[in-house]
Amino acid sequence: MRGYRGIKYTLFIFCYFFWVVSAILTAVGIYAKVAKEKDVVDTLTVDPALLLIVVGSLMFLVTFLGCFGALRNATCLLKTFLAILAVIFLLQIAAGAVGYVFTDMVTKRTEKLMMKTIVRYREDRDLENAIDYIQKKFKCCGVEDYKDWSNNVYFECSENNPSLEACGVPFSCCRHQENQTVLNTMCGYGMQKEQEDSANEHIFTIGCLDKIIMWGKKNLLLVAGLTGGLLLLEVCMMILAGAQIAWIQKVQRRQRESDARSRDDRKERLWFPAFADFDDE
């Protein structure tokens, strides 16, 4: 019985932790979505708030099934939780295999997606902050290079563009100068007109896609460890759910056998008196 309680409450604690995390993600996503203006991005792939809501809601539903099923010994909920988790696990394995086999195709798709975010820069405050964070973190600018910002209507490098930021790049592309105490948000103005060598003195010119790939290769052990840890945790939760289901079914089977024996005993008592004498005369 102690083994069963260990399985039950270990699964409950795992599911409860991710249930709380999913609730926080959903709440943050809803808050960010409500706080935005009405004319904002509504595409899942380029809207961080909407992405948080969707991912958080799915996690909330799945982990709720695990929490409630483990706590109430509900095999139906546990089986549903196990099935969904198995599907997610297989999809992750399949995504990793496809990404490894079709690396060029995945890179091109990622490049197109990142270019969409550049086009929609300034349309969504959350998206803008996310792009600025990535460019600062990886010390990069644009997707392939700094001139990708010409695809954005505010930074488009053309004579017909009335924007003050025409032919420029966002301030997050700028290099931090020595002894600089005040952030210069105009440091990227006109940088697309400069040649790469000249622009490189003031801004980062390498694209973020190459920088992210370089970071992934440099920190391959970290990426592999985090991915393997997540997959291992999912496997552990599936094993715990399967063990609890098997234990519950075993107890239910024993209960049915015990009930069947009790019914047989009652039938025998109906046919024979309680103190019947079966000795031969």
Phi, psi and chi 1 to 4 in degrees:
 res  aa     phi    psi   chi1   chi2   chi3   chi4
   1 MET       -  -36.2 -165.3   63.9 -178.0      -
   2 ARG   -63.6  -36.9  -69.6 -178.2 -179.9  177.4
   3 GLY   -62.7  -39.9      -      -      -      -
   4 TYR   -65.9  -43.0  174.1   73.6      -      -
   5 ARG   -63.5  -37.3  -72.6 -179.7  178.8  176.2
   6 GLY   -61.9  -45.2      -      -      -      -
   7 ILE   -62.5  -46.5  -66.9  171.4      -      -
   8 LYS   -60.6  -51.9  173.2  179.9  178.2  177.2
   9 TYR   -79.4  -25.0  -70.3  110.4      -      -
  10 THR   -65.8  -45.5  -58.0      -      -      -
  11 LEU   -62.7  -41.1  177.9   60.6      -      -
  12 PHE   -62.5  -43.1  173.2   76.7      -      -
  13 ILE   -64.6  -43.9  -69.3  171.0      -      -
  14 PHE   -58.6  -50.4  -81.2  152.5      -      -
  15 CYS   -65.2  -38.2  -68.7      -      -      -
  16 TYR   -65.4  -39.9 -177.8   76.0      -      -
  17 PHE   -59.9  -50.5  171.7   76.4      -      -
  18 PHE   -70.1  -26.4  -74.5  105.4      -      -
  19 TRP   -65.9  -43.0 -176.9   68.1      -      -
  20 VAL   -65.7  -42.6  172.4      -      -      -
  21 VAL   -61.1  -43.3  171.8      -      -      -
  22 SER   -65.1  -36.9   65.0      -      -      -
  23 ALA   -64.4  -39.8      -      -      -      -
  24 ILE   -65.4  -44.9  -65.9  173.2      -      -
  25 LEU   -59.6  -45.0  -69.5  177.3      -      -
  26 THR   -63.2  -43.4  -54.3      -      -      -
  27 ALA   -63.5  -42.9      -      -      -      -
  28 VAL   -63.7  -42.9  170.6      -      -      -
  29 GLY   -62.8  -42.9      -      -      -      -
  30 ILE   -65.2  -42.8  -67.8  174.0      -      -
  31 TYR   -61.0  -44.3  173.4   78.1      -      -
  32 ALA   -65.7  -37.1      -      -      -      -
  33 LYS   -69.4  -41.6 -166.3   67.8  177.0  174.4
  34 VAL   -69.5  -34.4  170.9      -      -      -
  35 ALA   -74.0  -12.8      -      -      -      -
  36 LYS   -78.6  167.0  -69.4  179.0 -178.2  179.1
  37 GLU   -73.1  170.2  -60.3   82.8   -1.9      -
  38 LYS   -73.4  -37.2  -67.4 -177.1  179.4  179.3
  39 ASP   -91.4   70.5   53.3  -19.4      -      -
  40 VAL  -123.1  175.7  -65.0      -      -      -
  41 VAL   -68.1  136.9 -176.8      -      -      -
  42 ASP  -121.0   13.6  -78.8  -33.7      -      -
  43 THR   -88.3  131.0  -53.4      -      -      -
  44 LEU   -59.8  -39.9  177.0   62.2      -      -
  45 THR   -72.2  -21.7   53.1      -      -      -
  46 VAL  -123.9   15.8  -68.9      -      -      -
  47 ASP  -119.7  100.9 -170.0  -12.1      -      -
  48 PRO   -58.5  -38.0  -22.8   32.7      -      -
  49 ALA   -65.0  -45.0      -      -      -      -
  50 LEU   -65.8  -37.0 -171.5   58.7      -      -
  51 LEU   -63.8  -41.5 -173.6   62.0      -      -
  52 LEU   -62.7  -40.6  -78.6  176.7      -      -
  53 ILE   -64.0  -46.0  -66.3  172.7      -      -
  54 VAL   -65.9  -50.3  172.5      -      -      -
  55 VAL   -63.5  -44.2  173.2      -      -      -
  56 GLY   -63.0  -40.1      -      -      -      -
  57 SER   -66.9  -42.4  -60.8      -      -      -
  58 LEU   -63.4  -44.4  -69.9  175.4      -      -
  59 MET   -61.9  -40.8  -78.6 -178.4   59.9      -
  60 PHE   -61.0  -45.3 -173.7   89.0      -      -
  61 LEU   -64.8  -48.3  175.2   62.2      -      -
  62 VAL   -64.5  -47.1  175.1      -      -      -
  63 THR   -70.0  -28.9   51.2      -      -      -
  64 PHE   -64.4  -41.3  174.1   77.8      -      -
  65 LEU   -59.5  -42.5  -67.3  174.5      -      -
  66 GLY   -66.7  -44.1      -      -      -      -
  67 CYS   -61.9  -54.0  -78.5      -      -      -
  68 PHE   -68.1  -40.1 -164.5   76.6      -      -
  69 GLY   -64.6  -41.5      -      -      -      -
  70 ALA   -68.4  -40.8      -      -      -      -
  71 LEU   -71.8  -37.8 -162.1   61.1      -      -
  72 ARG   -99.1    4.8  -57.8  -62.1  -61.4  173.0
  73 ASN    57.0   38.7  -58.6  -39.8      -      -
  74 ALA   -92.0  105.6      -      -      -      -
  75 THR   -64.9  -32.5   54.5      -      -      -
  76 CYS   -62.6  -46.6 -179.6      -      -      -
  77 LEU   -68.0  -39.5  -64.9  180.0      -      -
  78 LEU   -64.8  -38.9  -73.5  172.0      -      -
  79 LYS   -66.0  -40.5  -73.2  179.0 -179.5  178.3
  80 THR   -63.9  -44.6  -55.1      -      -      -
  81 PHE   -59.8  -45.0  169.6   74.7      -      -
  82 LEU   -63.8  -42.3  178.1   60.1      -      -
  83 ALA   -65.0  -45.2      -      -      -      -
  84 ILE   -64.2  -42.0  -65.4  175.0      -      -
  85 LEU   -65.5  -37.3 -155.0   58.4      -      -
  86 ALA   -65.5  -40.4      -      -      -      -
  87 VAL   -63.6  -44.8  170.1      -      -      -
  88 ILE   -61.4  -41.6  -66.4  173.6      -      -
  89 PHE   -62.4  -45.8  178.2   79.5      -      -
  90 LEU   -65.3  -38.0  -67.2  175.2      -      -
  91 LEU   -64.8  -38.1  -72.4  176.0      -      -
  92 GLN   -65.8  -42.1  -71.2  172.6  -27.5      -
  93 ILE   -63.5  -43.7  -63.7  -64.7      -      -
  94 ALA   -63.9  -41.1      -      -      -      -
  95 ALA   -63.1  -41.5      -      -      -      -
  96 GLY   -64.0  -40.8      -      -      -      -
  97 ALA   -66.8  -42.8      -      -      -      -
  98 VAL   -64.4  -42.2  169.5      -      -      -
  99 GLY   -62.8  -34.2      -      -      -      -
 100 TYR   -75.1  -40.9  180.0   77.7      -      -
 101 VAL   -75.9  -43.7  174.8      -      -      -
 102 PHE  -108.4   59.4  -58.6  100.3      -      -
 103 THR   -62.2  -43.2  -54.5      -      -      -
 104 ASP   -64.1  -42.1  -66.7  -21.6      -      -
 105 MET   -64.6  -43.1 -176.8 -174.1   70.8      -
 106 VAL   -63.6  -39.5  173.1      -      -      -
 107 THR   -63.8  -41.7  -57.4      -      -      -
 108 LYS   -66.6  -41.1  -70.4  179.8 -180.0  178.7
 109 ARG   -63.9  -41.4  -68.3  -68.9 -179.3   89.2
 110 THR   -64.3  -38.9  -54.8      -      -      -
 111 GLU   -63.0  -42.1 -178.1 -179.6  -17.5      -
 112 LYS   -64.2  -41.1  -71.1 -178.5  179.4  179.5
 113 LEU   -64.4  -43.1  177.2   60.9      -      -
 114 MET   -66.1  -34.7  -66.7  176.8   68.4      -
 115 MET   -66.4  -33.9 -164.3   63.5   72.0      -
 116 LYS   -63.2  -38.2  -74.4 -177.4  179.7  179.5
 117 THR   -66.5  -34.0   62.4      -      -      -
 118 ILE   -67.0  -41.8  -75.7 -178.2      -      -
 119 VAL   -60.7  -37.6  172.6      -      -      -
 120 ARG   -93.0    7.0  -64.9  179.3 -178.6  -87.0
 121 TYR   -58.5  137.4 -173.5   82.3      -      -
 122 ARG    82.8   -8.3  -67.3  -76.4  169.1   81.5
 123 GLU   -86.4  -20.8  -66.1 -178.4   12.6      -
 124 ASP  -140.7  120.9 -176.0  -11.0      -      -
 125 ARG   -62.5  -39.5  177.6   63.3   64.4  179.7
 126 ASP   -65.7  -42.6  -67.2  -31.0      -      -
 127 LEU   -64.4  -40.3 -177.6   62.0      -      -
 128 GLU   -62.0  -44.9 -179.5  178.2  -22.4      -
 129 ASN   -64.9  -37.3  -68.9  -25.4      -      -
 130 ALA   -65.7  -43.0      -      -      -      -
 131 ILE   -64.9  -44.1  -66.4  173.4      -      -
 132 ASP   -61.3  -40.2  -72.6  -23.4      -      -
 133 TYR   -63.5  -44.0  173.8   79.2      -      -
 134 ILE   -64.0  -43.0  -69.3  172.3      -      -
 135 GLN   -66.9  -35.8  -68.0 -168.6  145.8      -
 136 LYS   -71.8  -43.4  -70.5  178.6 -177.9  177.5
 137 LYS   -64.4  -46.6  177.7   68.4  176.5  178.2
 138 PHE   -96.3    0.3  -67.6   97.5      -      -
 139 LYS    54.0   58.1  -62.4 -179.3  179.0  180.0
 140 CYS  -137.4  176.7   57.1      -      -      -
 141 CYS  -153.3  122.7 -171.5      -      -      -
 142 GLY    77.7 -166.8      -      -      -      -
 143 VAL   -93.9  -58.6  179.7      -      -      -
 144 GLU   -96.6  -40.6  -67.0 -176.9  -19.0      -
 145 ASP  -157.7 -179.0   56.6   33.3      -      -
 146 TYR   -67.1  -21.0   65.6  104.6      -      -
 147 LYS   -78.6   -3.9  -68.0 -170.8  176.7  179.9
 148 ASP   -64.0  -20.9  -71.3  -26.9      -      -
 149 TRP   -69.3   -8.3  -78.8  102.6      -      -
 150 SER   -70.0  -13.3 -169.4      -      -      -
 151 ASN   -77.8  -11.5  -67.0  -67.2      -      -
 152 ASN   -90.8  140.0 -177.4  -84.1      -      -
 153 VAL   -63.7  -28.7   64.1      -      -      -
 154 TYR   -79.6  -30.3  -65.0   96.5      -      -
 155 PHE  -107.2    6.4  -58.7   99.1      -      -
 156 GLU   -58.7  130.0 -178.1 -177.7   -1.2      -
 157 CYS   -93.1   86.0 -163.7      -      -      -
 158 SER  -147.8  158.0   65.2      -      -      -
 159 GLU   -69.0  -23.8  -63.4  178.5   -4.2      -
 160 ASN   -87.3   -0.4  -61.6  -35.1      -      -
 161 ASN   -85.6  114.4 -171.9    0.1      -      -
 162 PRO   -81.6   -3.5   30.8  -33.9      -      -
 163 SER   -66.4  142.6  173.7      -      -      -
 164 LEU   -67.1  -21.4  -66.2  174.9      -      -
 165 GLU   -94.4   10.2  -62.3  175.6  -53.9      -
 166 ALA   -56.8  136.8      -      -      -      -
 167 CYS    65.8   16.7  -64.8      -      -      -
 168 GLY  -109.2 -172.6      -      -      -      -
 169 VAL  -137.7  159.8  -65.7      -      -      -
 170 PRO   -62.6  157.1  -22.6   33.2      -      -
 171 PHE   -64.5  -20.3   73.6   94.4      -      -
 172 SER   -70.4  -11.7   54.4      -      -      -
 173 CYS   -83.1  -13.4  -70.0      -      -      -
 174 CYS   -76.0  146.6  -64.0      -      -      -
 175 ARG   -78.5  145.2  -66.2 -178.8  179.5  -86.4
 176 HIS   -80.1  115.1 -178.1   74.1      -      -
 177 GLN   -79.9  151.5  -56.3  -62.9  -32.2      -
 178 GLU   -64.6  143.2  -65.6 -177.7    2.3      -
 179 ASN    62.5   20.6  -59.2  -35.6      -      -
 180 GLN   -88.0  119.7 -178.3 -179.8   -4.0      -
 181 THR  -107.8  -25.4   56.9      -      -      -
 182 VAL  -111.4  132.2  179.5      -      -      -
 183 LEU   -70.3  124.9  178.5   64.1      -      -
 184 ASN   -96.2   99.8 -179.2   13.3      -      -
 185 THR   -76.0   -6.1   57.4      -      -      -
 186 MET  -103.6   11.5  -58.2  174.1   63.4      -
 187 CYS   -67.4  -20.5   56.3      -      -      -
 188 GLY   -93.9    2.2      -      -      -      -
 189 TYR   -64.3  128.8  -80.2   30.1      -      -
 190 GLY    74.0    9.5      -      -      -      -
 191 MET   -71.4  -22.5  -75.7  -63.6  154.2      -
 192 GLN   -70.1  -19.8  -68.5 -172.8   51.7      -
 193 LYS   -77.7  -19.4  -66.0  179.7  179.9  178.5
 194 GLU   -82.4  150.7  -57.5  -71.6  -23.5      -
 195 GLN   -69.9  162.0  -64.7  -63.5  -37.8      -
 196 GLU   -60.7  -41.9 -176.0  173.7   -8.2      -
 197 ASP   -63.8  -41.3  -67.1  -22.5      -      -
 198 SER   -71.7  -40.8  176.8      -      -      -
 199 ALA   -68.4  -30.6      -      -      -      -
 200 ASN   -64.2  -17.2 -167.2   45.2      -      -
 201 GLU   -74.1  -22.4  -62.7  178.3    1.2      -
 202 HIS  -115.2  -30.6  -56.3  -78.9      -      -
 203 ILE  -133.5  165.5   64.2  171.6      -      -
 204 PHE   -80.2  132.2  -57.5  110.7      -      -
 205 THR  -107.0  -16.5   56.1      -      -      -
 206 ILE   -77.6  139.8  -59.4  176.4      -      -
 207 GLY   -70.1  155.1      -      -      -      -
 208 CYS   -72.2  -29.0  -69.0      -      -      -
 209 LEU   -62.5  -47.1 -178.1   59.1      -      -
 210 ASP   -64.9  -39.0  -69.4  -23.4      -      -
 211 LYS   -66.1  -39.9  -86.5  -62.4 -172.0   75.7
 212 ILE   -67.1  -41.3  -68.1  173.6      -      -
 213 ILE   -63.8  -42.1  -67.4  174.8      -      -
 214 MET   -62.4  -40.7  -70.7  167.0   58.2      -
 215 TRP   -64.8  -41.0 -179.1   88.8      -      -
 216 GLY   -62.8  -40.6      -      -      -      -
 217 LYS   -69.2  -37.3  -68.1  179.2  178.3  179.0
 218 LYS   -69.4  -35.3 -175.0  178.4  179.3 -179.9
 219 ASN  -110.5   42.6  -60.9  -86.4      -      -
 220 LEU   -61.5  -39.8 -172.0   59.6      -      -
 221 LEU   -64.7  -40.2  -69.2  177.0      -      -
 222 LEU   -64.6  -46.6  175.9   62.3      -      -
 223 VAL   -62.4  -45.2  174.9      -      -      -
 224 ALA   -64.4  -38.2      -      -      -      -
 225 GLY   -65.5  -44.0      -      -      -      -
 226 LEU   -65.8  -43.1  -68.4  174.6      -      -
 227 THR   -64.7  -45.9  -55.6      -      -      -
 228 GLY   -63.9  -37.3      -      -      -      -
 229 GLY   -63.7  -41.3      -      -      -      -
 230 LEU   -64.8  -44.7  177.4   61.3      -      -
 231 LEU   -64.9  -39.3  -65.5  177.3      -      -
 232 LEU   -64.4  -39.0 -178.4   60.9      -      -
 233 LEU   -64.1  -41.0 -177.4   59.3      -      -
 234 GLU   -63.5  -41.2  -67.9  176.0    1.4      -
 235 VAL   -63.1  -42.1  170.3      -      -      -
 236 CYS   -61.5  -42.3  -70.6      -      -      -
 237 MET   -66.2  -37.7  -66.7  174.0   69.7      -
 238 MET   -66.1  -40.2  -73.1 -170.2  -70.9      -
 239 ILE   -64.3  -43.3  -68.8  173.3      -      -
 240 LEU   -62.8  -43.3  -70.1  171.3      -      -
 241 ALA   -64.1  -43.4      -      -      -      -
 242 GLY   -63.8  -39.5      -      -      -      -
 243 ALA   -66.1  -40.7      -      -      -      -
 244 GLN   -66.8  -39.6 -174.0  172.7   -1.0      -
 245 ILE   -62.0  -45.7  -68.4  170.1      -      -
 246 ALA   -62.6  -39.6      -      -      -      -
 247 TRP   -66.8  -44.0 -155.5  -52.8      -      -
 248 ILE   -62.3  -44.4  -66.5  172.2      -      -
 249 GLN   -64.5  -35.2  -70.6  177.4  -19.6      -
 250 LYS   -64.5  -44.5 -178.2 -179.9  179.0 -179.9
 251 VAL   -64.6  -42.1  172.1      -      -      -
 252 GLN   -64.1  -38.0  -69.8  175.5  -17.6      -
 253 ARG   -64.7  -42.5 -174.8  168.9   59.4 -107.1
 254 ARG   -64.3  -37.8  -72.3 -179.6  177.5  177.5
 255 GLN   -64.9  -40.4 -174.5   64.2   39.2      -
 256 ARG   -65.3  -40.3  -73.8 -166.3  -62.4  -92.0
 257 GLU   -65.2  -39.7  -67.8  174.3   -4.8      -
 258 SER   -65.2  -40.8  177.3      -      -      -
 259 ASP   -64.4  -38.5  -67.8  -18.0      -      -
 260 ALA   -64.4  -41.8      -      -      -      -
 261 ARG   -64.7  -38.2  -74.7 -164.9  -61.5  -92.2
 262 SER   -64.1  -40.0  -61.6      -      -      -
 263 ARG   -65.2  -39.1  -74.4 -165.8  -61.8  -90.2
 264 ASP   -63.9  -40.4  -67.8  -20.1      -      -
 265 ASP   -64.0  -39.1  -67.6  -18.5      -      -
 266 ARG   -66.2  -36.8  -75.3 -163.5  -62.9  -90.7
 267 LYS   -64.5  -41.2  -72.9 -179.9 -179.2  179.0
 268 GLU   -64.3  -38.9  -69.8  179.0   -0.4      -
 269 ARG   -68.8  -26.1  -76.8 -165.5  -69.3  -90.5
 270 LEU   -72.0  -31.8  -72.6  173.3      -      -
 271 TRP   -82.8  -30.6  -76.5  100.8      -      -
 272 PHE  -121.8  143.6  -57.0  105.6      -      -
 273 PRO   -63.6  159.7  -19.3   30.3      -      -
 274 ALA   -65.5  -33.5      -      -      -      -
 275 PHE  -119.0   44.8  -59.2   99.8      -      -
 276 ALA   -68.4  142.7      -      -      -      -
 277 ASP  -103.0  114.3 -174.4    8.5      -      -
 278 PHE  -104.7   15.1  -67.0   98.3      -      -
 279 ASP   -72.7  145.4  -65.2  -24.6      -      -
 280 ASP   -72.6  140.6  -67.3  -25.3      -      -
 281 GLU   -86.9      -  -64.3 -179.3   -3.5      -
